[in-house]
Amino acid sequence: MTVTSILPEVVRELVDALGTDVVATDSDVVDSHAADQARFCPVGTPSALVRPRSTAEVSVALQVAARHGVPVVPQGARTGLSGGANAVDGCVLLSLVRMDQILRIDVGEQIAVVQPGVVNAELARAVAGHGLFFPPDPASRESSTIGGNVATNAGGLCCVKYGVTGDFVHALEVVLADGSVLRTGRATAKGVAGYDLTHLFVGSEGTLGVITEVTLALRPQAAAPHTAAACFDNVAAACEAVNDYMTAGARPSMLELMDGPTLDVVSRLRDLGLPHGTRALLLVQSDDDRRATTDLEEFARVCARRGAIEVLVADDPAEGELLVEARRLVRPAHEALGAEMVDDVCVPRGRLADLLRGIEQIGQDHNVLVTCAGHAGDGNMHPSVVFDATDVAMVARAQAAFGGHATGLGPRWHHHRRARRGVTQNGLAGDRTRRGRPSRAPRRQGRARPRPPAQPRQGALRTVVMRVVGVDEGHQGADGLSGAGGGRGFDVHVVNV
């Protein structure tokens, strides 16, 4: 019996078990949840949408799907840019946005216990009312959810000082593929005994289970940040300034870089008032009152030595936020231009200039807009290839610049779509569910079957990044990177909760 032939039975069973308030089958409603923000990734046709409010309802949904071998695609706010929350044909979508309760804020222990649908910025505001601070702040913080942040180990503007989401995860409640519920970790400040199962799940993108509760570490509220910005006439000089500044021992709470093409894109959306000839912008913040003045003075000296056109130190936090707003506008400004392919790479800070020079050359060689902005303080940058998806010739040039894959997807997305199949009981996944036929391989419950990574052709961006990080073609990860997002390539569904 194929997956397609049993879908009506599965949907009926879900409705009987959970009710129509939880299970939606209207095609317009279901289809509206079928994709995340990746505009250039394939999207399948889902069979139903389940919107649980509790761990028990998540467990029931997974039990029903497991009995019939139907793939389940959990989702959060669907702010992702890699197709991780996209439907596969015949799947059940599992939206966790209704599980949005902050269950507990413990001021004494400095922890928060939350459901996965809690929005990042809402949690930050809630704990601020108790004099506490939740540092991870991805650019999508006003809409992305804690569950998705944990599942992808999301970063953000403050990572350079505070680290990524995983550094703040104490404990998890997870529902496994067969519907069983697992608790990991601890609620105490310290806990080192036994296997660290919590951080096995963090960043696993759902390949091991669906996160339904998170215990997070908090920090005392930081001081209002002091902000400065520096304008350069070339991006290489800005990159060298970043390396010099960090080498000098600075501890900024934010250090961001926008290259010239990125500034051009953002300026179309809002006039930034930058000096004439600006082709790179550095933004720095320090939230340590004891050393902020010294750190920003050092930033100004370093940038001046590297030939900055102008260095501006904000007079107050409000002016500082206006400067930082330019960085937060990067994503909305790109959305207004059309389709884009966004990468997420990390290189040593000392090689940032090489990366940005290579990216600039790619844009020129392929006659396509390539921008780059990101977290320069830790070398984590986001090159973006922007194009008109209706222009066949431009799409081909964009593909060549990004990944060069014949299917129309870059190597990373090709690998992701090959990997994303759906949660099933018998190992988190299988081609059998996507293709609608049983697997001939023996079923082994609870295990994912590793297989060699795909080897698509390297595109220009891939080659530049590999060269910068020093990875030769025979020793790369499945996506050709040695930074953010490398992987072995398991035959599993990458879940973005």
N, C-alpha and C positions, 0 to 999 in steps of 0.2 A: 504494500500500500504506500503510495507516495504522500509527501507532505500536503500537496495541493488537494488531494482527494479527502483528507481528513480535516481540513481547515474548518468547514462548517460545524463539525462535531466539537472541535476545540473551542470555537467561539461560543457555542451553546453551553458548554461546560463551564467556561469562564463566567458567563452571564449568570448561570444558575448558582455558582459558588460565591460570586462577588456582587452581583446586581448591576443594573444598567447605570446607576450613578457612578460606578467605578469603571465599568467596561463600556467603551464607546465603539460602535460599529458603523456609524454614519460615515460614508466615504469621504465627504468633505472635511469632517472633523479629523478623521484618521489621517487623511492625506496631508492636512495642514501641519501635522507633526512628523512628517516623514524624513525631514532633513535638518541638518544644522546649517551653519553659515558658510560652509564650503560650497561655492557656486559651481565648481568644476568637477565635482565628484558624482559618480553614479548614485541613483536613488531607486530602490526597489519599491514594490507595492505591498504595504503591510496589510494584514488581515483584520487587526483590531488594535485598539488603544486602551491600555489599562492604566488607570490613575489612582494608585493606592494611597491610603492615608496612614497606614501602619505597617510594621514589619510583618505582622501576621498575614496581611493581604498580599504583600510581596511574596511571601512563602507559598501561599495558595496558588498564585499565578505561575510561579516557577514549577510547582508540583504538577499542575495541569499540563504545562508545556513539555515538561520532562517525560511525562507518560506517553506523549504522542510524538516526541522527537521534533517538536516545532521550535524554531529559533526565537529567542527573545532579545530585543534590543533596548536596554535601559537608556533613559535619557534624563537630562536635567533641563537647564535653560536653553540648551542647544546653541550655545554661543561659540562652539568649537569651529575650527577652520580646516579640519582635515577629514571630515566626513565620518567621524567616529560615532555619531549618533544617527547616521543615515539608516533608513530601513533597508532590509534585504527582502526579496520576494517571499511573501507568505508569513513573514514574521509577526510576532506580537510586540508592539511597542509598549515599553514599561516606563511611563513618565513619573518621575519622583517629585515633581514640583509641588504637589499637595502636602508632601511630608516636610513642612516648612516651620516646624516649631523649635524655638530655643527652649530646651527642656530644663536647663539649669545653668546659672552663672554662680560659681563659688568664688567669692572674693578672697577668702582666706587661702584656699588652695590655688587660686589663680588659674582656674579651668572653666571651660564652657562645654556643656553637653548639648549637641544639636542634632536635628534630623538633616538628611542630605539636601533637602530643598531650600534650606535657609540661604538667602542671598548674602554674598560676602560683605557688601557694604552695610547691609542691615545689621549683621552681627557686629561689625566694627562699631557702628553707632550705639548699639545696645550695650556693649561692654564699656564703651567710653563713659557712659552714664554712671558706671561704677568705678571710674578712675583707672580703667584697664585698657589694654591695647592689643588688637589682633593684627600683627604686621603684614602677613601676605596680602598683596593688593594687585592682582592682575588688572590689566587695562580694562577688562570687562567686569570690574568689581561691582558695578551698579546693577548687573543683571546675572552674572555667573553665580552658580551655587556652590556651597561648600562640598557637596558630594562630588561634583565634577572637578573642583580644585584638588581634592584628595586623590581621586582616581587618576588624574593626570599629573599629580605632584606639581601643581601650577606655581609659577614664579610671580614676578611683579616688579614694580619700580623700587621697592624697598629691599629686594633680595641681596643687594651688594653688602648690606650691613646685617640683616636679620635672617637671611636664608629663605628657603622655599617652604611650601605648605607642609611637606613631610616633616620638617624640623619642629612643627608644632602639634603633631598628632600623637596623643598618648594612647588612645584605645579606639577600637572599632567594633561595631556590630555588623556582621556580614551575613547575607543569605546566599548559600551555595546553590549550585545548579540544580540539585535535587530538592531544593526547598528547605533544607536543614539550616538552622541558625547557629552561627559561630560568634563568640566574643573573644577578642584579643586585647592584649595590652593591660594598662593599669590606669588608675585615677590619681596615683601619687606622683610627687615630683620626681622620684627616682624609682626605677624598676629594671634590674639588669639580669634577673634570673631567667634561664630558659631561652628557647628560640624566640627571636624577634619577629613573630608572625605579623604584627601590626604593619611593619614597614615592608613586609613582603607584599601586602595588599596595596600599600600606598604607591601610586604611580603605575600599578599593573593594568590600569584602564579597563577594569572589569573582567579581565581574563580569568580571575580566580573567584569571583563572586560579586554580588551587588551590595554596596555599602548602604546601610539603613540607619546608622547612628554613629556619630563621631564625638570623641572626647578630645578637646583642643586645649593646648597650653596658651596662656595669656601672659602679657607682660604689663608692668606698671606703665601708665600713660606717659608717652614721651613728650618732651617739650615741643612747643610750636617750632617747626623747622625754619632755619635761616636758609635763604635761597640766593643763588647767583647764576648768571648765564654768561657764556662767552661765545662770540661770533668769530668765525674764521673764514678766510677766502679760499681755503682748500681743506678737504676732509682728512687728508693724511696728517696735517699739522694738528688737527683736533684729536686724532687717535694717539699721536705721540704725547700730547698734553695729558691724556687720560693715563697713559702708562707712567709718565713722570709723576703725576699727582699721587697715584696709588703707591708707587714705589717710595715716595717720601713719607709714607706711614699714615696718610689720611684715612679717616673712618667715616666717609659720607653715608648718609642714610638713603641717598639716591644719586646716581651719576648716569645720565642718559645722553645719547648722541642721536642727532638727526642729520642725515646728509643733505646735499643740495637738492636732488630730485624730491626728497621727502618734504623739504621746506617749500618747494614750488607747489607741490600738491596741497599742502595745508594752507598755503597763502591764497589758493583759489577759493577756499572755504571761508577764511578769515584773514584780514590784513594783520600780519604779525609786527609790522613796523620795524623790521630789521634793517641795519645799515646796508647801504648799497654794496653789492659784491659779496654778500654773505653766502657761503656755500657749505657751511656746517655750523651746527649749534650744539654746544654742550650745556647741560642743565645739571646743577649740583645742589644738594640740600644736606644740611647737618642738623640733627635734632638733639644734639648734646650741647646744652647751654655752656658747659665748662670749656669746650674747645671749639664751638661753632665759629666764633670770630677769627680765631687763629687758623682754622681749616679753610675758611673762605678767603682769608688774606693769602694763604699759600696757593690756593686755586688761582687767584688773580695773578700772582707772580709767575706761576708755571705757565699759564696761558699767554701772558705777555712775552715770556721768553720764547714761546713757540709761535709768536707772530699774530696773536689774536687782534682782530680789527677793533674790538671793543669788549670790555668786561663790565657787566652790570651787576651790582649787589643790591638786592631788594631791601627797601627800607623797613618793611613790615611783612607779616605772614600773608596778608591779603594781596600785596603786590607780588609776593612769591608765588602764590597760587595762580595768578594771571600768567606768570612765566611758564609754570608747569602745565597750564592748560594747553599750550601749544603741543606738548607731547601727547596729551590725552586726545587731541583731535586727529591724530594720525590715522586711526582706524576709520572714523566717520568720513574723513576727507577722501580716503581711498575708495570707500564704498560708493561715493558719488561719481567716481570715474568709470565704473564698469566692473568687469570680472578681474580677479587677481589670484595669483598663486603665491601663497605665503610660506616661507620656510622658517625654521627655528633652529639656529646653529650656535655653537659655542666654540670659540677659539681662544688661545692664550692672549691676554691683553697686549703683550708685546707684538702680536701679529695682526692686530686690528687694522692697521694701515694697509697691510698686504691684502686683507680680505676686502676692504672698501675699494682699493684700487682695482682689484680683480672684478668686483661687482660693477664698477663704473665701466670697465672695458667690455663686459658682457653686454650691457645696454647699447653701447656703440656698435659692437660687432653684429648684433642681431636686430638693430634698428627697432628697439622696443623699450618702453619705459621700465626701468628697474630702480626701485627705491630701497633704502635701508635705514632703519631706525632700531634702537634697542637699548639694552642695559649694558652700556659700555664698561661700567665699573667691574662687571664680572665676565665680560667678553661674550655675552649672550645677545645675538643680533637677529633681526627679522628681515631678511631680504624679501622683497615682493616684486613679482613680475605683473605689471598691469597691462590689460589688453581689452580690446573689443571682441567679445565672444561671437559676434555676428560676422566678423571679418575673417574669412578662412585663412587668408595669407598671414594676418597678424597672429591668429591662433597658432599657426605653425611656427612662427618666429618665437612666440612666447614659450611654446613647448620646448623648442631647441634651447632657449636660454635657461629654462628652469630645469628640465629633466631629459629632454630628448627622447621620450618614450613613444613608440609608434601608436599605442592605443589612444593617445590623447591625454594621458596622465603622466605626471612625472614619476620617477622611480619610487619616491616615498609613498605617493598615493596609490600607485600600482601595488606596492607591498601591502599597504593598509587594506585595500579592498580585497586583496587575496586573503588576508588574515581575518577580516571581519565576516563572520558567518552567523553567529548567534549562539546564545547560551543554550546548551542542551545538557541533559543529565549525564550522558556518557562522554565525559571529557568535555570541556567547555567548547564543543563545537564540531563542525565538520562540513566538508564540501557536500556531504549527503543532504544537508538541510537546504542548501542554496540551490542545488540542482534537482531537488525533488526526487531523489532516489536513495535507497539504502546504501550504506557503505559496505564494501566487501571485506573490509578489515574487521578483525574481532573488536568488539566493544569492550572498553576497559573503563569502568566508572571512576570519575574523579581525576582523570589524567588528561593532559593535553598532549597531543602527538607532535613533537618537534619535527620540523623538516628543514632542509637547507633553504637559505634565503634566496629570493629571486635575484637574477643577475641581469636586469635591464641595462640598456646602453646608458653610459654616463653622459649627462648634459653638461653645458658650460658651467652652471652654478655648482653642480656636484664636484666637478673637476677642481674648480678654484678652492672650494672649502677643503677638499681632501688634501690639496697641496699645502694649504695654510696650516692645517692641524697635523700634517706629517703622516697621513695615512696612505699607504700604497694600495693599489687596486686589489691586491690579493688578500688584504687584511682589513677590509672595511666591514661595517655592520650592514644589515639588510638595506638600509637607506643610504649607504655610502658616507655616513657621518661618524665622527668620533666625538660628538658633543651631545647636544640635546637630541634625544629621540632615537638613538641607535637600538638595534635589537637583533635577536637570533631568528625571528620569523617563525612563530608557532601557528599551527593551524587552528586558531581560536578566533572568537569574536572580540574585537577590542571595544569594550563598553565604555561609554562616556556618560557617567552619572553626575 
